[in-house]
């Protein structure tokens, strides 16, 4: 990026800077550019941390944020914090020093695998604990790349995803040199099966489906897609990062949930986030494989290093064992009854919100989602609606292609009266957008750049400068 492009990008972000850096130029807040000459008093530091927490907790605690914080019970949060603190020094890299940590991780994998129907199939389902959904996806794609190279001699690998698949797959494509083939969504916002079938060629290593995908909360036709992958002799990955800890319980509750897990013989790997609807602390996730052979391609080993034998199951070397301990504690403390209760409350709230949005003539829900509700409009700017909602404290996700706004419903949104408040505020937002058609919303020009091939490069620059801004004191 040249200097002129950098300055243009900074100019485009000038109105966003106050929201990115709200504490800048506040004389009451200390700034530390250098390590203090003398260490600060520990109690004063704790006071600073508590003050920031009090400033920021209102929106997520009261349920005004899409996704982000998935559990509701403060006692559960305190319990996880206690579990974390007990094992705060543990490091799974030193498994001989902290063997309990590896015990907990093995059980996290086993519990998650059995939730994904491992006990109902003949194949052995194995996995590892990662730092989050993105790492789980990256690990799986790296494994497929190396598997295809060694067993098939594929040196120009390709992966096939829907347009709606998580951008972590694009990151994997970029990092590991796997060509990305994006398939457009069908009219029902599911992956187009026939288009995916036609895209498979001699270099294809893996086909990906989502359960559900992030933008509109729709489950791809996993059964049909996995059958295609199995017949073609390629891998099939179900990305259940978002739905993995909710869909099995929804199925038990009698909701219509299509098959998406290892009961389908074509599914060879899955990503499932424990730190979303598993209600564990950020960040943990699980990546699962059908058989140890595929998992071996994920591992890294070095046998010729003067520092000794080195092996690592994930990208990180040293990592916090305390996060895995807190995750294990979350899962075993909630039990099936806890997950069923939470899922029931979330799905009932989602049903109410979908029904109420359907009564607003200017809005419509995209597809038929279970718990991620995306809504759009053909008659007014949906980003203007989003801006109005933000002034009422709501932090919902603005999306594009098509232009819409979504809310990923969590236990926070099941608090009494909150869903009705969202609908009331949404009705006010629609009325405001109708009365002020000239206001298109702050996100409209940004997404306008994204929709134009000629200006998309400029938006790339803007996003890079935005990340620079985050790290400015």
Secondary structure as GFF3:
##gff-version 3
##sequence-region A 1 473
A	DSSP	alpha_helix	3	12	.	.	.	ID=ss1
A	DSSP	alpha_helix	17	20	.	.	.	ID=ss2
A	DSSP	alpha_helix	42	61	.	.	.	ID=ss3
A	DSSP	alpha_helix	74	86	.	.	.	ID=ss4
A	DSSP	alpha_helix	99	115	.	.	.	ID=ss5
A	DSSP	three_ten_helix	118	120	.	.	.	ID=ss6
A	DSSP	beta_strand	125	130	.	.	.	ID=ss7
A	DSSP	alpha_helix	133	152	.	.	.	ID=ss8
A	DSSP	beta_strand	158	162	.	.	.	ID=ss9
A	DSSP	alpha_helix	168	176	.	.	.	ID=ss10
A	DSSP	beta_strand	179	183	.	.	.	ID=ss11
A	DSSP	alpha_helix	193	199	.	.	.	ID=ss12
A	DSSP	beta_strand	204	210	.	.	.	ID=ss13
A	DSSP	alpha_helix	222	232	.	.	.	ID=ss14
A	DSSP	beta_strand	235	240	.	.	.	ID=ss15
A	DSSP	alpha_helix	244	252	.	.	.	ID=ss16
A	DSSP	beta_strand	269	272	.	.	.	ID=ss17
A	DSSP	beta_strand	285	290	.	.	.	ID=ss18
A	DSSP	alpha_helix	292	296	.	.	.	ID=ss19
A	DSSP	beta_strand	300	302	.	.	.	ID=ss20
A	DSSP	beta_strand	310	312	.	.	.	ID=ss21
A	DSSP	alpha_helix	321	358	.	.	.	ID=ss22
A	DSSP	beta_strand	364	365	.	.	.	ID=ss23
A	DSSP	beta_strand	372	376	.	.	.	ID=ss24
A	DSSP	alpha_helix	382	391	.	.	.	ID=ss25
A	DSSP	beta_strand	397	399	.	.	.	ID=ss26
A	DSSP	beta_strand	404	408	.	.	.	ID=ss27
A	DSSP	three_ten_helix	411	414	.	.	.	ID=ss28
A	DSSP	alpha_helix	418	435	.	.	.	ID=ss29
A	DSSP	alpha_helix	442	450	.	.	.	ID=ss30
A	DSSP	alpha_helix	453	470	.	.	.	ID=ss31
###
